């Protein structure tokens, strides 16, 4: 299953949507899907297993390269503190 495209687009920061990988694999397909759903037309396309796996690998690479923002919290140094 996975996370729905419309939810991903709602959660992505606006600036991240202009990344070429995100734009081509998440934003544009979500836009097309919403247009197809609103016009009640179905578009059928087939991609090979290799193409599908390439898309997944590209998205995984992008996600693993993302750096979460540094947020200061009382739990931030949890693993670095010695309690013994």
ChimeraX attribute file (.defattr): number of C-alpha atoms within 10 A of each C-alpha:
attribute: neighborCount
match mode: 1-to-1
recipient: residues
	/A:1	3
	/A:2	4
	/A:3	7
	/A:4	10
	/A:5	18
	/A:6	15
	/A:7	10
	/A:8	13
	/A:9	18
	/A:10	9
	/A:11	9
	/A:12	13
	/A:13	10
	/A:14	9
	/A:15	7
	/A:16	12
	/A:17	16
	/A:18	12
	/A:19	11
	/A:20	11
	/A:21	15
	/A:22	18
	/A:23	14
	/A:24	14
	/A:25	15
	/A:26	19
	/A:27	21
	/A:28	15
	/A:29	14
	/A:30	19
	/A:31	14
	/A:32	12
	/A:33	17
	/A:34	14
	/A:35	12
	/A:36	13
	/A:37	12
	/A:38	9
	/A:39	9
	/A:40	9
	/A:41	10
	/A:42	9
	/A:43	9
	/A:44	5
	/A:45	5
	/A:46	7
	/A:47	7
	/A:48	8
	/A:49	9
	/A:50	9
	/A:51	11
	/A:52	11
	/A:53	11
	/A:54	12
	/A:55	15
	/A:56	13
	/A:57	12
	/A:58	13
	/A:59	16
	/A:60	11
	/A:61	11
	/A:62	13
	/A:63	11
	/A:64	8
	/A:65	9
	/A:66	8
	/A:67	7
	/A:68	6
	/A:69	6
	/A:70	7
	/A:71	8
	/A:72	8
	/A:73	8
	/A:74	7
	/A:75	8
	/A:76	11
	/A:77	9
	/A:78	10
	/A:79	7
	/A:80	7
	/A:81	8
	/A:82	6
	/A:83	5
	/A:84	3
